[in-house]
Amino acid sequence: MSAAETWRAVHRHFRPHRWAVALGAFCTLIGAATGVLQPLAAKALVDRLGQDEPITDVLVVLTALVLLGTAIEAVGAYVLERTAESVVLAARRTLIGRLLRLRLPEVERTQPGDLMSRITSDTTLLRAVTTQSIVSAATGGLAFVATIVMMALMDPVLLGVTLGVIVVIGGAFALVMPRISRATRRSQEAVAEISTRLERVFGAFRTVKASGAEERETAAVDAAATQAWRYGLKAAKWQALAWSSVGLCVQVSFLAVLGIGGARVASGAISISTLVAFLLYLFYLIDPVSRLVEAATQYQVGTAAIARLAEAERLETEPVTAPGPARAGDSGPASSVVFEDVTFRYREDLPYVHHGVSFEVPGAGMTAFVGPSGAGKTTVFGLVERFYETTGGRVLIDGRDVRDWPLAELRAAIGYVEQDAPVLAGTLRENLTFAAPDATDEDVRRVLARARLDGLVERLPDGLDSVVGHRGSRLSGGERQRVAIARALLRGPRLLLLDEATSQLDAVNELALRDVVAEAAREVTVLVVAHRLSTVTLADRIVVMDAGRVRAVGTHAELVASDPLYGELAATQFLTAAP
């Protein structure tokens, strides 16, 4: 990102909190002003001591300045810390809302661990750059200017010596700043890699253990952690160099001022009290210079995080629409589905998955999609849900192009059971009502019976409030599929999409759920991707797909007689005969 783009991004996060930051800056500035006055009080103290005059009132003023400055700066520091946390919270809320609305292709191109790192780790770095660095730059700059002015009034010659040292060391400091930004960005990317590696391991934990891959995966995560450590050390090295330059600057300035100032006192050009006050200002200069160094280093650290957040903000999101109407347990009229010469590919550099796919599903009833793996069956469901946009042609629901539907309204009309039947961490009740949060206990009880889950609920120690584990790890594969089907039915959809929804069920439960699906198909439109003949033969129509094209549509008996591919599938991939 260019400097202008970075500043605009910083300003966007900073602007809603500008008045709180201004209050914190004002308190910090008042504290700095009391510090500027302290050397003058010290000068007056030295003058009175030299003239053998009372110093009680000067000591009282000096003590009051110290206490007042400390108290006001403490208030300012709290205001800024509180505001910094508010900036982080606002950034996380915005980013979470945006990432959960990402288009599916964007999510598939990005590692989940990297996205999580941007929310948890990168946003934390905003706290410094959007508040502390801005305030430190403003207050430090003003205090620096005020101190320089006071030093100029006391002795321009000593000021020239001081500024000469500051310019030389400041030039070297400026060369360090870009290195801090680069090292911090690489460190954050390495931290994101740790999250990605861990997400990969925990997402397939049983596979890792069954494959005896613990050591290899530990080594991979360790390598990412080591990389983060290495870049963190590099950033720390440059930051330490930047901070040490402040001390070096003051020490060299002190020696130069002490030598030249001592000569000027000896020559009578300035008084001893003036030299003492000037040296106090020189030491006071440590604070504003430190603030400026802090602002510069925090800005460099923060720009790395802002660049990564900006990348996340540029990812394409789905349009925001009002939530669709909830109809738990109460499906509306069945939907018609039409594909008109649809072409589709997942990315421009990938081959087409659909080549002019056309079919029509008029309304209530079951339509099964069959064909070899890779024929484009599951992609049909992705296009109906508008997880992806067609490359060409149209997908119509109830005679209306899906691109013209408000997205929330479209998906509210659809119940979708994915191929792997995902179950979320939480309780069984939370999973069942995930798509229908307003469902009543009676709605839940009814769908449990339909999906043959009532026996499972009775066996669980806490019934519906039992925790199902990460990704439903405490449930069997068949139980997870039945939970997914029950969740879809509870929503009361007009269109039900089942992607191999019974593949992990035993014969008894499959037979029961076949009856449930057949019952649902009398009222709603059911589209099924199936590899079992027992499911396919129940369908009112069967769409045979091959290599991204529809090669035949008909009933089981018609296709066995007319389509060689379907006949082969029925004889081999499916059961050899219908039940």
C-alpha positions as a Python dict, from the first residue, in 0.01 Angstrom:
ca = {
    (1, 'M'): (0, 0, 0),
    (2, 'S'): (116, 353, -75),
    (3, 'A'): (160, 604, 209),
    (4, 'A'): (-160, 784, 103),
    (5, 'E'): (-362, 460, 95),
    (6, 'T'): (-224, 361, 434),
    (7, 'W'): (-315, 695, 586),
    (8, 'R'): (-667, 678, 442),
    (9, 'A'): (-708, 332, 597),
    (10, 'V'): (-578, 460, 933),
    (11, 'H'): (-814, 757, 916),
    (12, 'R'): (-1111, 532, 842),
    (13, 'H'): (-1052, 340, 1166),
    (14, 'F'): (-962, 654, 1361),
    (15, 'R'): (-1243, 886, 1251),
    (16, 'P'): (-1534, 742, 1461),
    (17, 'H'): (-1323, 785, 1775),
    (18, 'R'): (-1166, 1121, 1694),
    (19, 'W'): (-1324, 1309, 1987),
    (20, 'A'): (-1207, 1052, 2243),
    (21, 'V'): (-861, 1061, 2088),
    (22, 'A'): (-871, 1441, 2100),
    (23, 'L'): (-955, 1429, 2473),
    (24, 'G'): (-668, 1190, 2539),
    (25, 'A'): (-436, 1407, 2331),
    (26, 'F'): (-544, 1720, 2521),
    (27, 'C'): (-468, 1557, 2856),
    (28, 'T'): (-134, 1435, 2728),
    (29, 'L'): (-56, 1781, 2594),
    (30, 'I'): (-140, 1945, 2929),
    (31, 'G'): (90, 1697, 3099),
    (32, 'A'): (362, 1780, 2849),
    (33, 'A'): (310, 2154, 2909),
    (34, 'T'): (366, 2110, 3282),
    (35, 'G'): (689, 1931, 3194),
    (36, 'V'): (805, 2224, 2980),
    (37, 'L'): (756, 2458, 3276),
    (38, 'Q'): (958, 2246, 3517),
    (39, 'P'): (1306, 2354, 3391),
    (40, 'L'): (1199, 2719, 3428),
    (41, 'A'): (1105, 2649, 3789),
    (42, 'A'): (1439, 2475, 3836),
    (43, 'K'): (1619, 2779, 3689),
    (44, 'A'): (1436, 3005, 3932),
    (45, 'L'): (1535, 2770, 4214),
    (46, 'V'): (1903, 2784, 4118),
    (47, 'D'): (1890, 3166, 4087),
    (48, 'R'): (1737, 3199, 4435),
    (49, 'L'): (1991, 2965, 4585),
    (50, 'G'): (2265, 3177, 4430),
    (51, 'Q'): (2113, 3492, 4578),
    (52, 'D'): (2040, 3326, 4914),
    (53, 'E'): (1665, 3387, 4879),
    (54, 'P'): (1375, 3167, 5011),
    (55, 'I'): (1295, 2868, 4785),
    (56, 'T'): (985, 2728, 4956),
    (57, 'D'): (735, 2872, 4709),
    (58, 'V'): (946, 2756, 4412),
    (59, 'L'): (963, 2403, 4555),
    (60, 'V'): (585, 2404, 4604),
    (61, 'V'): (531, 2513, 4243),
    (62, 'L'): (777, 2254, 4114),
    (63, 'T'): (612, 1976, 4318),
    (64, 'A'): (265, 2086, 4203),
    (65, 'L'): (375, 2082, 3840),
    (66, 'V'): (512, 1729, 3876),
    (67, 'L'): (200, 1594, 4049),
    (68, 'L'): (-44, 1775, 3820),
    (69, 'G'): (137, 1665, 3506),
    (70, 'T'): (147, 1303, 3623),
    (71, 'A'): (-224, 1296, 3712),
    (72, 'I'): (-339, 1456, 3388),
    (73, 'E'): (-118, 1228, 3177),
    (74, 'A'): (-258, 924, 3361),
    (75, 'V'): (-612, 1030, 3269),
    (76, 'G'): (-506, 1084, 2909),
    (77, 'A'): (-334, 745, 2895),
    (78, 'Y'): (-650, 569, 3020),
    (79, 'V'): (-869, 749, 2766),
    (80, 'L'): (-634, 649, 2485),
    (81, 'E'): (-609, 285, 2599),
    (82, 'R'): (-988, 263, 2623),
    (83, 'T'): (-1025, 419, 2279),
    (84, 'A'): (-762, 183, 2137),
    (85, 'E'): (-961, -118, 2259),
    (86, 'S'): (-1275, 34, 2104),
    (87, 'V'): (-1093, 69, 1771),
    (88, 'V'): (-994, -298, 1783),
    (89, 'L'): (-1351, -402, 1871),
    (90, 'A'): (-1499, -196, 1586),
    (91, 'A'): (-1245, -335, 1339),
    (92, 'R'): (-1318, -691, 1447),
    (93, 'R'): (-1693, -642, 1421),
    (94, 'T'): (-1658, -496, 1072),
    (95, 'L'): (-1417, -764, 956),
    (96, 'I'): (-1619, -1053, 1102),
    (97, 'G'): (-1936, -924, 937),
    (98, 'R'): (-1750, -890, 608),
    (99, 'L'): (-1575, -1227, 615),
    (100, 'L'): (-1900, -1410, 691),
    (101, 'R'): (-2046, -1251, 376),
    (102, 'L'): (-1758, -1352, 150),
    (103, 'R'): (-1847, -1522, -174),
    (104, 'L'): (-1771, -1891, -162),
    (105, 'P'): (-1497, -1877, -433),
    (106, 'E'): (-1309, -1622, -219),
    (107, 'V'): (-1324, -1853, 84),
    (108, 'E'): (-1207, -2147, -125),
    (109, 'R'): (-905, -1947, -246),
    (110, 'T'): (-805, -1839, 107),
    (111, 'Q'): (-683, -2046, 399),
    (112, 'P'): (-930, -2030, 693),
    (113, 'G'): (-641, -1997, 939),
    (114, 'D'): (-517, -1688, 757),
    (115, 'L'): (-861, -1526, 775),
    (116, 'M'): (-886, -1603, 1146),
    (117, 'S'): (-542, -1452, 1204),
    (118, 'R'): (-650, -1126, 1042),
    (119, 'I'): (-942, -1102, 1287),
    (120, 'T'): (-752, -1201, 1601),
    (121, 'S'): (-391, -1092, 1550),
    (122, 'D'): (-381, -817, 1288),
    (123, 'T'): (-664, -617, 1441),
    (124, 'T'): (-474, -607, 1773),
    (125, 'L'): (-197, -405, 1607),
    (126, 'L'): (-451, -138, 1515),
    (127, 'R'): (-470, -27, 1877),
    (128, 'A'): (-129, 135, 1854),
    (129, 'V'): (-133, 288, 1510),
    (130, 'T'): (-482, 444, 1524),
    (131, 'T'): (-456, 609, 1866),
    (132, 'Q'): (-120, 599, 2037),
    (133, 'S'): (91, 671, 1730),
    (134, 'I'): (-131, 961, 1623),
    (135, 'V'): (-139, 1112, 1971),
    (136, 'S'): (231, 1047, 2028),
    (137, 'A'): (314, 1215, 1699),
    (138, 'A'): (92, 1516, 1776),
    (139, 'T'): (184, 1569, 2141),
    (140, 'G'): (545, 1468, 2092),
    (141, 'G'): (576, 1706, 1799),
    (142, 'L'): (421, 1997, 1990),
    (143, 'A'): (628, 1928, 2302),
    (144, 'F'): (940, 1899, 2087),
    (145, 'V'): (871, 2235, 1921),
    (146, 'A'): (791, 2401, 2255),
    (147, 'T'): (1109, 2266, 2411),
    (148, 'I'): (1319, 2379, 2114),
    (149, 'V'): (1166, 2728, 2139),
    (150, 'M'): (1249, 2749, 2511),
    (151, 'M'): (1604, 2627, 2443),
    (152, 'A'): (1640, 2886, 2166),
    (153, 'L'): (1535, 3162, 2404),
    (154, 'M'): (1799, 3049, 2651),
    (155, 'D'): (2093, 3004, 2415),
    (156, 'P'): (2078, 2967, 2035),
    (157, 'V'): (2437, 2841, 2018),
    (158, 'L'): (2370, 2541, 2243),
    (159, 'L'): (2047, 2478, 2052),
    (160, 'G'): (2244, 2460, 1727),
    (161, 'V'): (2475, 2199, 1879),
    (162, 'T'): (2178, 1996, 2000),
    (163, 'L'): (1995, 2009, 1665),
    (164, 'G'): (2310, 1907, 1478),
    (165, 'V'): (2336, 1588, 1680),
    (166, 'I'): (1960, 1519, 1643),
    (167, 'V'): (1970, 1560, 1263),
    (168, 'V'): (2265, 1322, 1218),
    (169, 'I'): (2119, 1046, 1438),
    (170, 'G'): (1764, 1111, 1308),
    (171, 'G'): (1882, 1045, 951),
    (172, 'A'): (2011, 704, 1052),
    (173, 'F'): (1684, 640, 1239),
    (174, 'A'): (1478, 711, 926),
    (175, 'L'): (1659, 433, 741),
    (176, 'V'): (1545, 181, 1002),
    (177, 'M'): (1168, 249, 980),
    (178, 'P'): (1087, 60, 655),
    (179, 'R'): (1273, -245, 786),
    (180, 'I'): (1046, -255, 1091),
    (181, 'S'): (738, -253, 868),
    (182, 'R'): (867, -533, 644),
    (183, 'A'): (973, -753, 935),
    (184, 'T'): (640, -702, 1113),
    (185, 'R'): (439, -789, 803),
    (186, 'R'): (634, -1110, 753),
    (187, 'S'): (594, -1194, 1120),
    (188, 'Q'): (215, -1150, 1092),
    (189, 'E'): (207, -1368, 780),
    (190, 'A'): (400, -1636, 969),
    (191, 'V'): (152, -1614, 1259),
    (192, 'A'): (-128, -1662, 1006),
    (193, 'E'): (54, -1970, 876),
    (194, 'I'): (52, -2114, 1229),
    (195, 'S'): (-327, -2070, 1242),
    (196, 'T'): (-360, -2229, 900),
    (197, 'R'): (-150, -2529, 999),
    (198, 'L'): (-341, -2581, 1323),
    (199, 'E'): (-679, -2547, 1151),
    (200, 'R'): (-564, -2812, 901),
    (201, 'V'): (-461, -3052, 1179),
    (202, 'F'): (-766, -3010, 1403),
    (203, 'G'): (-997, -3029, 1100),
    (204, 'A'): (-873, -3383, 1030),
    (205, 'F'): (-755, -3487, 1376),
    (206, 'R'): (-855, -3852, 1349),
    (207, 'T'): (-687, -3880, 1010),
    (208, 'V'): (-368, -3730, 1152),
    (209, 'K'): (-365, -3983, 1436),
    (210, 'A'): (-463, -4278, 1217),
    (211, 'S'): (-184, -4189, 974),
    (212, 'G'): (75, -4159, 1249),
    (213, 'A'): (143, -3806, 1127),
    (214, 'E'): (168, -3631, 1467),
    (215, 'E'): (545, -3578, 1441),
    (216, 'R'): (530, -3451, 1083),
    (217, 'E'): (248, -3210, 1159),
    (218, 'T'): (419, -3096, 1479),
    (219, 'A'): (730, -3023, 1274),
    (220, 'A'): (527, -2827, 1018),
    (221, 'V'): (361, -2613, 1286),
    (222, 'D'): (696, -2571, 1460),
    (223, 'A'): (852, -2450, 1135),
    (224, 'A'): (580, -2184, 1102),
    (225, 'A'): (627, -2084, 1467),
    (226, 'T'): (1003, -2061, 1415),
    (227, 'Q'): (950, -1845, 1110),
    (228, 'A'): (728, -1611, 1312),
    (229, 'W'): (993, -1604, 1587),
    (230, 'R'): (1265, -1524, 1336),
    (231, 'Y'): (1078, -1231, 1183),
    (232, 'G'): (967, -1116, 1528),
    (233, 'L'): (1332, -1105, 1635),
    (234, 'K'): (1420, -910, 1324),
    (235, 'A'): (1148, -654, 1397),
    (236, 'A'): (1258, -639, 1762),
    (237, 'K'): (1617, -582, 1653),
    (238, 'W'): (1527, -283, 1438),
    (239, 'Q'): (1295, -144, 1706),
    (240, 'A'): (1571, -178, 1966),
    (241, 'L'): (1806, 5, 1732),
    (242, 'A'): (1548, 281, 1688),
    (243, 'W'): (1498, 320, 2063),
    (244, 'S'): (1871, 311, 2139),
    (245, 'S'): (1915, 599, 1897),
    (246, 'V'): (1711, 816, 2135),
    (247, 'G'): (1948, 748, 2424),
    (248, 'L'): (2251, 796, 2199),
    (249, 'C'): (2113, 1125, 2073),
    (250, 'V'): (2060, 1259, 2425),
    (251, 'Q'): (2395, 1140, 2558),
    (252, 'V'): (2595, 1285, 2267),
    (253, 'S'): (2395, 1608, 2293),
    (254, 'F'): (2457, 1620, 2668),
    (255, 'L'): (2832, 1582, 2628),
    (256, 'A'): (2844, 1843, 2352),
    (257, 'V'): (2627, 2091, 2543),
    (258, 'L'): (2819, 2031, 2867),
    (259, 'G'): (3151, 2099, 2698),
    (260, 'I'): (3046, 2398, 2490),
    (261, 'G'): (2808, 2528, 2759),
    (262, 'G'): (3081, 2507, 3024),
    (263, 'A'): (3307, 2713, 2800),
    (264, 'R'): (3030, 2972, 2752),
    (265, 'V'): (2970, 2994, 3128),
    (266, 'A'): (3345, 3041, 3181),
    (267, 'S'): (3347, 3321, 2921),
    (268, 'G'): (3044, 3487, 3083),
    (269, 'A'): (2820, 3444, 2776),
    (270, 'I'): (2558, 3263, 2985),
    (271, 'S'): (2490, 3210, 3353),
    (272, 'I'): (2525, 2879, 3538),
    (273, 'S'): (2148, 2874, 3596),
    (274, 'T'): (2091, 2905, 3223),
    (275, 'L'): (2320, 2608, 3157),
    (276, 'V'): (2140, 2404, 3425),
    (277, 'A'): (1799, 2491, 3277),
    (278, 'F'): (1923, 2412, 2925),
    (279, 'L'): (2054, 2074, 3038),
    (280, 'L'): (1718, 2004, 3205),
    (281, 'Y'): (1543, 2091, 2879),
    (282, 'L'): (1782, 1861, 2700),
    (283, 'F'): (1686, 1575, 2929),
    (284, 'Y'): (1322, 1673, 2902),
    (285, 'L'): (1365, 1647, 2525),
    (286, 'I'): (1394, 1270, 2577),
    (287, 'D'): (1017, 1249, 2631),
    (288, 'P'): (894, 1420, 2310),
    (289, 'V'): (1167, 1255, 2103),
    (290, 'S'): (1069, 918, 2255),
    (291, 'R'): (707, 991, 2166),
    (292, 'L'): (802, 1065, 1807),
    (293, 'V'): (1012, 747, 1787),
    (294, 'E'): (724, 552, 1942),
    (295, 'A'): (481, 701, 1691),
    (296, 'A'): (710, 613, 1400),
    (297, 'T'): (772, 254, 1513),
    (298, 'Q'): (406, 194, 1598),
    (299, 'Y'): (305, 335, 1262),
    (300, 'Q'): (544, 99, 1083),
    (301, 'V'): (415, -197, 1285),
    (302, 'G'): (56, -92, 1228),
    (303, 'T'): (94, -41, 853),
    (304, 'A'): (181, -410, 817),
    (305, 'A'): (-146, -504, 991),
    (306, 'I'): (-345, -243, 798),
    (307, 'A'): (-215, -381, 468),
    (308, 'R'): (-334, -731, 562),
    (309, 'L'): (-671, -599, 680),
    (310, 'A'): (-708, -404, 357),
    (311, 'E'): (-645, -724, 161),
    (312, 'A'): (-929, -891, 351),
    (313, 'E'): (-1156, -593, 288),
    (314, 'R'): (-1093, -621, -86),
    (315, 'L'): (-1223, -978, -99),
    (316, 'E'): (-1554, -995, -284),
    (317, 'T'): (-1863, -1025, -67),
    (318, 'E'): (-2224, -1115, -131),
    (319, 'P'): (-2480, -834, -133),
    (320, 'V'): (-2642, -755, 201),
    (321, 'T'): (-3017, -819, 198),
    (322, 'A'): (-3282, -834, 468),
    (323, 'P'): (-3324, -1180, 629),
    (324, 'G'): (-3574, -1400, 453),
    (325, 'P'): (-3901, -1492, 624),
    (326, 'A'): (-3870, -1770, 880),
    (327, 'R'): (-4115, -2055, 826),
    (328, 'A'): (-4004, -2320, 1072),
    (329, 'G'): (-4201, -2634, 1006),
    (330, 'D'): (-4432, -2460, 758),
    (331, 'S'): (-4322, -2491, 396),
    (332, 'G'): (-4477, -2274, 130),
    (333, 'P'): (-4578, -2378, -222),
    (334, 'A'): (-4326, -2597, -405),
    (335, 'S'): (-4076, -2418, -627),
    (336, 'S'): (-4002, -2484, -992),
    (337, 'V'): (-3639, -2502, -1106),
    (338, 'V'): (-3520, -2440, -1462),
    (339, 'F'): (-3166, -2443, -1604),
    (340, 'E'): (-3138, -2273, -1943),
    (341, 'D'): (-2818, -2351, -2134),
    (342, 'V'): (-2603, -2297, -1823),
    (343, 'T'): (-2226, -2288, -1855),
    (344, 'F'): (-1999, -2260, -1554),
    (345, 'R'): (-1640, -2285, -1440),
    (346, 'Y'): (-1500, -2221, -1095),
    (347, 'R'): (-1222, -1990, -1213),
    (348, 'E'): (-1110, -1844, -1543),
    (349, 'D'): (-797, -2061, -1542),
    (350, 'L'): (-998, -2381, -1488),
    (351, 'P'): (-1197, -2586, -1744),
    (352, 'Y'): (-1576, -2562, -1768),
    (353, 'V'): (-1776, -2783, -1531),
    (354, 'H'): (-2110, -2723, -1707),
    (355, 'H'): (-2144, -2712, -2085),
    (356, 'G'): (-2492, -2586, -2174),
    (357, 'V'): (-2685, -2766, -1898),
    (358, 'S'): (-3062, -2748, -1948),
    (359, 'F'): (-3345, -2919, -1760),
    (360, 'E'): (-3678, -2832, -1602),
    (361, 'V'): (-3829, -2934, -1268),
    (362, 'P'): (-4193, -2818, -1273),
    (363, 'G'): (-4282, -2831, -903),
    (364, 'A'): (-4351, -3069, -616),
    (365, 'G'): (-4194, -3410, -649),
    (366, 'M'): (-3850, -3567, -640),
    (367, 'T'): (-3587, -3523, -910),
    (368, 'A'): (-3268, -3729, -885),
    (369, 'F'): (-2936, -3636, -1046),
    (370, 'V'): (-2712, -3926, -1136),
    (371, 'G'): (-2392, -3968, -1327),
    (372, 'P'): (-2022, -4043, -1288),
    (373, 'S'): (-1809, -3849, -1042),
    (374, 'G'): (-1716, -3509, -1180),
    (375, 'A'): (-2026, -3487, -1398),
    (376, 'G'): (-2132, -3155, -1231),
    (377, 'K'): (-2417, -3280, -1013),
    (378, 'T'): (-2320, -3104, -689),
    (379, 'T'): (-2242, -2790, -889),
    (380, 'V'): (-2612, -2772, -981),
    (381, 'F'): (-2693, -2719, -613),
    (382, 'G'): (-2421, -2456, -576),
    (383, 'L'): (-2571, -2257, -863),
    (384, 'V'): (-2926, -2290, -725),
    (385, 'E'): (-2809, -2154, -387),
    (386, 'R'): (-2609, -1885, -569),
    (387, 'F'): (-2290, -1990, -397),
    (388, 'Y'): (-2150, -1936, -748),
    (389, 'E'): (-2262, -1724, -1041),
    (390, 'T'): (-2321, -1886, -1378),
    (391, 'T'): (-2068, -1809, -1653),
    (392, 'G'): (-2346, -1822, -1909),
    (393, 'G'): (-2715, -1910, -1933),
    (394, 'R'): (-2977, -1871, -1660),
    (395, 'V'): (-3099, -2049, -1348),
    (396, 'L'): (-3468, -1980, -1277),
    (397, 'I'): (-3654, -2042, -952),
    (398, 'D'): (-4031, -2000, -990),
    (399, 'G'): (-3969, -1842, -1330),
    (400, 'R'): (-3737, -1578, -1182),
    (401, 'D'): (-3364, -1557, -1246),
    (402, 'V'): (-3180, -1634, -921),
    (403, 'R'): (-2972, -1319, -978),
    (404, 'D'): (-3292, -1115, -940),
    (405, 'W'): (-3385, -1273, -608),
    (406, 'P'): (-3280, -1100, -285),
    (407, 'L'): (-3018, -1344, -165),
    (408, 'A'): (-3162, -1391, 185),
    (409, 'E'): (-3510, -1451, 45),
    (410, 'L'): (-3379, -1707, -203),
    (411, 'R'): (-3192, -1907, 58),
    (412, 'A'): (-3478, -1885, 307),
    (413, 'A'): (-3684, -2087, 60),
    (414, 'I'): (-3422, -2363, 32),
    (415, 'G'): (-3321, -2644, 264),
    (416, 'Y'): (-2975, -2778, 183),
    (417, 'V'): (-2807, -3094, 311),
    (418, 'E'): (-2443, -3099, 203),
    (419, 'Q'): (-2243, -3400, 101),
    (420, 'D'): (-2044, -3418, 427),
    (421, 'A'): (-2345, -3320, 643),
    (422, 'P'): (-2158, -3069, 864),
    (423, 'V'): (-2254, -3041, 1230),
    (424, 'L'): (-2136, -2737, 1422),
    (425, 'A'): (-1978, -2734, 1766),
    (426, 'G'): (-2248, -2669, 2026),
    (427, 'T'): (-2558, -2849, 2144),
    (428, 'L'): (-2790, -3071, 1945),
    (429, 'R'): (-3070, -2813, 1984),
    (430, 'E'): (-2847, -2535, 1845),
    (431, 'N'): (-2767, -2748, 1542),
    (432, 'L'): (-3127, -2839, 1472),
    (433, 'T'): (-3251, -2480, 1498),
    (434, 'F'): (-2950, -2328, 1320),
    (435, 'A'): (-3151, -2244, 1008),
    (436, 'A'): (-3477, -2183, 1198),
    (437, 'P'): (-3388, -2006, 1525),
    (438, 'D'): (-3753, -1929, 1599),
    (439, 'A'): (-3866, -2292, 1584),
    (440, 'T'): (-4087, -2402, 1874),
    (441, 'D'): (-4027, -2709, 2090),
    (442, 'E'): (-4320, -2875, 1913),
    (443, 'D'): (-4159, -2808, 1572),
    (444, 'V'): (-3834, -2962, 1697),
    (445, 'R'): (-4010, -3263, 1849),
    (446, 'R'): (-4195, -3328, 1524),
    (447, 'V'): (-3884, -3312, 1306),
    (448, 'L'): (-3691, -3536, 1546),
    (449, 'A'): (-3951, -3805, 1499),
    (450, 'R'): (-3949, -3765, 1119),
    (451, 'A'): (-3567, -3794, 1106),
    (452, 'R'): (-3565, -4085, 1356),
    (453, 'L'): (-3355, -3883, 1602),
    (454, 'D'): (-3593, -3915, 1899),
    (455, 'G'): (-3413, -4229, 2014),
    (456, 'L'): (-3079, -4049, 2002),
    (457, 'V'): (-3216, -3762, 2212),
    (458, 'E'): (-3337, -4007, 2475),
    (459, 'R'): (-2992, -4169, 2495),
    (460, 'L'): (-2797, -3844, 2529),
    (461, 'P'): (-2730, -3740, 2892),
    (462, 'D'): (-2870, -3387, 2849),
    (463, 'G'): (-3114, -3458, 2567),
    (464, 'L'): (-3136, -3173, 2317),
    (465, 'D'): (-2895, -2969, 2526),
    (466, 'S'): (-2615, -3226, 2495),
    (467, 'V'): (-2293, -3098, 2340),
    (468, 'V'): (-2216, -3275, 2010),
    (469, 'G'): (-1842, -3190, 2002),
    (470, 'H'): (-1626, -3024, 1741),
    (471, 'R'): (-1787, -3086, 1401),
    (472, 'G'): (-2023, -3335, 1566),
    (473, 'S'): (-1738, -3561, 1680),
    (474, 'R'): (-1961, -3721, 1947),
    (475, 'L'): (-2210, -3838, 1684),
    (476, 'S'): (-2178, -4118, 1432),
    (477, 'G'): (-2166, -4044, 1060),
    (478, 'G'): (-2525, -4156, 1017),
    (479, 'E'): (-2639, -3947, 1313),
    (480, 'R'): (-2470, -3640, 1167),
    (481, 'Q'): (-2652, -3697, 839),
    (482, 'R'): (-2987, -3729, 1015),
    (483, 'V'): (-2918, -3409, 1212),
    (484, 'A'): (-2843, -3228, 886),
    (485, 'I'): (-3162, -3359, 726),
    (486, 'A'): (-3369, -3266, 1032),
    (487, 'R'): (-3217, -2916, 1026),
    (488, 'A'): (-3319, -2872, 663),
    (489, 'L'): (-3671, -3005, 722),
    (490, 'L'): (-3721, -2785, 1029),
    (491, 'R'): (-3673, -2478, 813),
    (492, 'G'): (-3987, -2565, 618),
    (493, 'P'): (-3832, -2512, 272),
    (494, 'R'): (-4010, -2489, -61),
    (495, 'L'): (-3709, -2647, -229),
    (496, 'L'): (-3506, -2925, -61),
    (497, 'L'): (-3156, -3007, -190),
    (498, 'L'): (-3010, -3339, -74),
    (499, 'D'): (-2652, -3411, -181),
    (500, 'E'): (-2598, -3783, -113),
    (501, 'A'): (-2782, -3726, 213),
    (502, 'T'): (-2824, -4096, 298),
    (503, 'S'): (-2479, -4224, 202),
    (504, 'Q'): (-2378, -4302, 564),
    (505, 'L'): (-2709, -4444, 686),
    (506, 'D'): (-2772, -4808, 762),
    (507, 'A'): (-3048, -4989, 569),
    (508, 'V'): (-3314, -4942, 840),
    (509, 'N'): (-3259, -4568, 881),
    (510, 'E'): (-3220, -4518, 507),
    (511, 'L'): (-3555, -4683, 447),
    (512, 'A'): (-3717, -4461, 712),
    (513, 'L'): (-3564, -4145, 570),
    (514, 'R'): (-3660, -4245, 217),
    (515, 'D'): (-4017, -4238, 341),
    (516, 'V'): (-3957, -3894, 499),
    (517, 'V'): (-3815, -3759, 175),
    (518, 'A'): (-4098, -3913, -26),
    (519, 'E'): (-4349, -3753, 210),
    (520, 'A'): (-4175, -3415, 177),
    (521, 'A'): (-4172, -3448, -201),
    (522, 'R'): (-4552, -3451, -205),
    (523, 'E'): (-4549, -3088, -82),
    (524, 'V'): (-4214, -2940, -184),
    (525, 'T'): (-3963, -2973, -466),
    (526, 'V'): (-3688, -3219, -377),
    (527, 'L'): (-3364, -3240, -574),
    (528, 'V'): (-3138, -3534, -486),
    (529, 'V'): (-2787, -3626, -585),
    (530, 'A'): (-2780, -4001, -523),
    (531, 'H'): (-2562, -4301, -587),
    (532, 'R'): (-2805, -4561, -457),
    (533, 'L'): (-3059, -4715, -685),
    (534, 'S'): (-3299, -4753, -392),
    (535, 'T'): (-3317, -4374, -371),
    (536, 'V'): (-3316, -4304, -744),
    (537, 'T'): (-3609, -4533, -825),
    (538, 'L'): (-3833, -4326, -598),
    (539, 'A'): (-3777, -4017, -811),
    (540, 'D'): (-4049, -3876, -1036),
    (541, 'R'): (-3779, -3784, -1286),
    (542, 'I'): (-3410, -3862, -1320),
    (543, 'V'): (-3154, -3629, -1479),
    (544, 'V'): (-2851, -3815, -1612),
    (545, 'M'): (-2538, -3600, -1631),
    (546, 'D'): (-2205, -3676, -1789),
    (547, 'A'): (-1899, -3450, -1839),
    (548, 'G'): (-2093, -3137, -1751),
    (549, 'R'): (-2390, -3206, -1983),
    (550, 'V'): (-2743, -3343, -1944),
    (551, 'R'): (-2756, -3652, -2162),
    (552, 'A'): (-3101, -3785, -2067),
    (553, 'V'): (-3409, -3715, -1855),
    (554, 'G'): (-3678, -3969, -1769),
    (555, 'T'): (-3798, -4227, -1521),
    (556, 'H'): (-3593, -4525, -1409),
    (557, 'A'): (-3771, -4766, -1643),
    (558, 'E'): (-3740, -4528, -1942),
    (559, 'L'): (-3370, -4462, -1886),
    (560, 'V'): (-3275, -4827, -1832),
    (561, 'A'): (-3426, -4895, -2172),
    (562, 'S'): (-3299, -4586, -2358),
    (563, 'D'): (-2973, -4462, -2206),
    (564, 'P'): (-2665, -4691, -2206),
    (565, 'L'): (-2478, -4489, -1940),
    (566, 'Y'): (-2772, -4500, -1700),
    (567, 'G'): (-2814, -4870, -1766),
    (568, 'E'): (-2448, -4926, -1684),
    (569, 'L'): (-2475, -4718, -1365),
    (570, 'A'): (-2787, -4903, -1259),
    (571, 'A'): (-2611, -5234, -1309),
    (572, 'T'): (-2280, -5146, -1145),
    (573, 'Q'): (-2257, -4825, -942),
    (574, 'F'): (-2612, -4869, -808),
    (575, 'L'): (-2764, -5196, -695),
    (576, 'T'): (-2817, -5452, -970),
    (577, 'A'): (-3193, -5439, -938),
    (578, 'A'): (-3455, -5213, -795),
    (579, 'P'): (-3606, -5318, -459),
}
